[in-house]
């Protein structure tokens, strides 16, 4: 049974491990819910992307949105970040980046 398999050897360490896991899961849900509400042209596609991100498995979320190969350049007074690979979640990633770059409001 995988439910009884713990990655560490004592109860306190396993408790910290589970806390870190729940925080990461909440981060995934918060990012999915912080996407803008679908409206206008492509409303169905935006709603599908938001629902897909919210119901995505955590391993898929990490591999498609967190482990993005990028090149970071500092030129003059700018910081340039170049994405070096493409996947089907990159438009959602860019929407999240523009949404989170501004002020956060409730």
Secondary structure, 3 states (H helix, E strand, C coil): CHHHCCCCCCHHHHHHHHHHHHHHHHHHHHHHHCCCCCCCCCHHHHHHHHHHHHCCCHHHHHHHHHCCCEEEEEECCEEEEEECCCCCCHHHHHHHHHHHHCCCCC
